[in-house]
Structures are given as structure tokens and as C-alpha cells.
Amino acid sequence: MELKLKNRRIQSIGYSFFVSLPKIWLENVMLGKGSNLAMTINNDNKLILEPPKK
């Protein structure tokens, strides 16, 4: 299933940058505050976020 969502704005606090994650995605992969995500940058410079393997 593919969902088209609104663009997200890059925000910053101090020297850190962040992007908020869509609630619908977090609920679908059963993640919440304090959960871990695996991050990968592929050869096309796309950032891929994946929930931990169970």
C-alpha cells in the first residue's frame, strides 16, 4: 500500500535537524515515542526508515 502524504518541513533545534513522522505510519508499524528506527541512505541518496525487525 502506498500513501501520498503532505511534504514535511525540516526543522531545527540547536545543531540538530528533524522531520516529524506521519502518525498513520507510526500506528501501522506499531511505533511510538522512544521507539527505534533503522536508517539507511541508498545509492540514490534516499533516506529509508524501517521499523526494527521482529
FITOR-780638 format. One record per residue: z, y, x of N, C-alpha, C in turn; residue in one letter. Coordinates in steps of 0.2 Angstrom, whole numbers, plus 5000, padded with zeros to 4 digits. Each point is the difference from the previous one (the first is absolute). Layout:
REM residues N
ZYXZYXZYXa...
END
This chain:
REM residues 54
500049945004500050064996500050065004m499650054999500050065004500150064995e500550045002500250064997499850065003l499650054997499950065003500550054998k500450035005500550044999499950075003l500450054998499950075003500150005007k499650055003500150015008500850025001n500249985005500750025002500050055006r500550055000500050055005500549985005r499850015006500449995006500550055000i500749985001500550045000500450005007q500450045002500450005006500750024999s500449975004500750025001500150005007i500250055003500150005008499449985003g500049955004499549975004499749944997y500249984994499749954996499550014995s499549964999499650014994500149944995f499850014994500149954995499550014994f499949954997499650004993500449954995v500150034994500349964995499649944998s500349954998499749944998500049994992l499449984997500050004993500549954997p500450024995500549964997499749934997k499450014997499749944997499949945006i499850025006499949965005500649975003w500550045000500749985002500349944996l499950024993500249954995499649935000e499450015001499649945001500149955005n500250035006500249965006500849995001v500350034995500849994999500350035006m499850065002500350045006500450064997l500550025004500350064998500350045006g500550044998500350045006500349955005k499950015006500349965005499649945002g499449984996499649955001499650015007s499849955003499550005006499349994998n499650035004499249994999499749995007l499549965000499749995006499450055000a499950035005499450055001499549985005m499450004999499549995005499450054999t499850025006499450045000499449965003i499550004995499449955002499550045004n499549975001499450035005499750064997n500050014993499850054997500550064999d500549995003500650055000500350014993n499949954996500449994994500749985001k500550034997500749985000500149954994l500249945002500149954995500749984999i500350014994500749984999500049944996l500549955002500149944997500749984999e500249974994500749985000500149945004p500649995002500249955004499849934997p499849955005499849944997500649964998k500049964994500649974998499949935002k
END
